[in-house]
């Protein structure tokens, strides 16, 4: 599967399972980086936030389609701040 196809698949699976304001999926070699933005993360611990984003990907993680994943989660205010500092 091509990198672009895997990025689309990851985005699709996450968007079908969760109501997010934004999701950004990027592959750098075999490393998958996911940034997920939603105020739904406000009341969740860091671990619960990551579990929430990874859960819809369980099958493609299990079958080896993706294996190295970094998940960053933000509420909308945190995302705006992060974009300012990292642009």
Secondary structure, 3 states (H helix, E strand, C coil): CCHHHHHHHHHHHHHHHCCCCEEEEEEECCEEEEEEECHHHCCCCHHHHHHHHHHCCHHHHHCCCCCEEEEEEECHHHHHHHHHHCC
